[in-house]
Amino acid sequence: MAYNYLSGGNKKKNIFFPEFLEKKLQACDQELFRPRKNGKPLVIGSKTPAAGSIMLQSNDYLNISSHPLIRRAQLEVLQKEGNEPVMSAVFLHEGSDKYFFEQAMAEFTGFESSILCQSGWAANVGLMQVIADQSTAVYIDFFTHMSLWEGVKISGATPYAFRHNDSAHLERLINEHGQGIILLDSLYSTNGDIAPLLDIIDIANRHNCISVVDESHSLGTHGPHGAGLVASLGLSHKVHFITASLAKAFAGRAGIIICSRHFAKYYPYMAYPAIFSSALLSHEIAGLRATLEVIKNDDYRRESLRENSEFFREGLRKIGYNISSQSQVVAIEGGLESDTELLRDALEERGVFGSVFMSPATPKTRSLMRFSVHSGLKKFELQYVLDVCETIRDEVGMWNWKSTKRNKAG
Ligand SMILES: Cc1ncc(COP(=O)(O)O)c(C=O)c1O
């Protein structure tokens, strides 16, 4: 297309950008919109959920986002006279609401301190900006969340990717490139499998490396009263940093870095997200404090999540799907985008809604449908989804998927 970035004059139509940007937008059009039957990106289906649809998209794993105690805690602050502090975290001191929540989270997870951030993304990017630079070797599991990859990029460090959950490969890379920082997720958000934490943290300590474990999908759902996988394995004193999105089991909009008191002293004055971006508001923090109490107290929610997840995973395996999940995150890998589109449509047609993951969240030929199981689901609802998955197996070509063949090959 010709370079004509204001061809529409004042008529507010046909306003194009210079070619360097238009080219990028057109590439997105070709890649994402055009190939799909409904003209929308693959992550957007053609159906709208109706009453009775089964929603397996939300990461509110403990089913608490509308809990009355949490709502009340937020409302109490909103209804108070006076303004909430609106400012960057760098100005918030000991004695602030933020500080008390951070202390409570540290105690909960068995650490000395924690740092409340605006999101899991901000936590990971801010942490990497502070702890790494051009001279740092960073060892990162290939499936680690994009926010940690982005943090590595921002820090200028050199990433060495190790094969997913392959601690022997990690150790070979460290032997080759020397001491550095190890990044991993405890529970992987695409396929729901769990990291070999004991092995990896042992390697980190033997090689005097810093370890960062992203517990976004295990904090609240795993470990004693929801304290996470690091705590459940007795590793709290061996791991340097836990990071987490509080938009999963905590069902809020925030993130956290869990760390030593020593490190927490410096972070607000070094991390750009703490200096150049505003902190959470008091009503949001009040909601999170109430959420922490609900999470600590309601073991029955974790139990029901564990039962539901196991029932669903085993049910899918019995009918031939290759599931690598060990948790509440359960993915069916259609592989090719056209296959995942067929699968998505067949599920939505029958009132089952999951989340499509595709490039850049997965390799291009390994797109998948992710189901997030939660503790409030009833067995008959999960059984319905299993029945649907069985009914559509032939229609969606499940037997011919690469993931199915991998399973058969053992
Ligand atoms: C493992 C992991 N880390 C970090 C994030 C980012 O969290 P947030 O959505 O709070 O920015 C996510 C969210 O998708 C995640 O799954």
The ligand as an SDF file (V2000), in Angstrom:
LIG
                    3D

 16 16  0  0  0  0  0  0  0  0999 V2000
    3.3660  -17.5310   35.2820 C   0  0  0  0  0  0  0  0  0  0  0  0
    2.8800  -16.1170   35.1460 C   0  0  0  0  0  0  0  0  0  0  0  0
    3.6660  -15.1040   35.5690 N   0  0  0  0  0  0  0  0  0  0  0  0
    3.2810  -13.8230   35.4590 C   0  0  0  0  0  0  0  0  0  0  0  0
    2.0700  -13.4820   34.8870 C   0  0  0  0  0  0  0  0  0  0  0  0
    1.6810  -12.0480   34.7440 C   0  0  0  0  0  0  0  0  0  0  0  0
    0.7380  -11.7320   35.7200 O   0  0  0  0  0  0  0  0  0  0  0  0
   -0.2900  -10.5240   35.6280 P   0  0  0  0  0  0  0  0  0  0  0  0
   -1.4290  -10.9910   34.8090 O   0  0  0  0  0  0  0  0  0  0  0  0
   -0.6530  -10.2500   37.0480 O   0  0  0  0  0  0  0  0  0  0  0  0
    0.4580   -9.3760   35.0090 O   0  0  0  0  0  0  0  0  0  0  0  0
    1.2030  -14.4900   34.4650 C   0  0  0  0  0  0  0  0  0  0  0  0
   -0.1100  -14.1610   33.8620 C   0  0  0  0  0  0  0  0  0  0  0  0
   -0.4970  -14.5840   32.8440 O   0  0  0  0  0  0  0  0  0  0  0  0
    1.6260  -15.8490   34.5830 C   0  0  0  0  0  0  0  0  0  0  0  0
    0.8490  -16.8540   34.1470 O   0  0  0  0  0  0  0  0  0  0  0  0
  1  2  1  0
  2  3  1  0
  2 15  2  0
  3  4  2  0
  4  5  1  0
  5  6  1  0
  5 12  2  0
  6  7  1  0
  7  8  1  0
  8  9  2  0
  8 10  1  0
  8 11  1  0
 12 13  1  0
 12 15  1  0
 13 14  2  0
 15 16  1  0
M  END
$$$$
